[in-house]
Amino acid sequence: MTVHQSQGSEFDDVLLVLPEVVTPVLDRPLIYTAVTRAKSRFVLCGEASVLEAALLTLPRRESGLVAKLA
C-alpha cells in the first residue's frame, strides 16, 4: 500500500521503504503521513541522505490567494 492510499487509516506496524534516490513526490508531509499511520511501531528502510532531503522539502502551494487579497 502506498502512503497516499493509507491516509485516514491506522496500522499497528508501518514499514516505510524509501527510494534509492530523491524523487519529486518525496517530501516532509509524505514522511509525516507515513509516520503517523503507525499505532505501535514505525520502521524506516532507506538512506539517511534521502530521508534528510525529503524532510527539507516542503510542497509549493499555488492557490492564488495572495493575488486575490492584494
N, C-alpha and C positions, 0 to 999 in steps of 0.2 A: 504494500500500500504506500502511496506517496504521502508526503507531508500535507499537500493540498487536500487530498482525499480524507485525511484524518481530522480536519478541522471540525470542531464541535464534538469530538469523541475523546474518551479517556481509555487508557490501557494500563494494566498493571506494570508491564515492562515495555520499554521502547528502545529500539536499536536504530540509530541514525548512521547511515553509511554515506560519507562524503565522497564526491567525485575526486579523481586524482588531480584535477586542475580546477581553478576557479572558473565558474560559469556565471552568466548574467542573472540567472534566477536565484542564485545562492546569495542571500542577504540576511541581515540581522533579524527581521521579522520572521523569516522562514525558520531560522535556528530557534528562535523563541517559541514558535508554534510547535516545533518538534519536541523541545524540552518539556513544555507544559502539557503535553499529551500523557506524560508518564505519571502514574499514581505512586509507584513504589521505586522503580529503578529505571535510570536512563543510561544507555551505553552509547558512546560515540566511537566510530571507527573512521579514521582518516588522518591526514597530515595536519599538524598544528598550523602550518602556514596557510592552508586552505580555510581552516576554521577562523583564523585571525582575519583574513581578507573578507570573509563573509560577515563577521561581526563589525567590521569597519564600513560595510556597505549599507547605506540607507536608501530606500526606494525614493525616486524622484516623483513628486506629486505634481500634476499639471491640471488642476481643477479650473483655473481661470478666475478663481475667487478674488485674488488680489487686483486683477484688472477691473473686475466688476465693482469693487469697492472704491476704486480710485476716481 
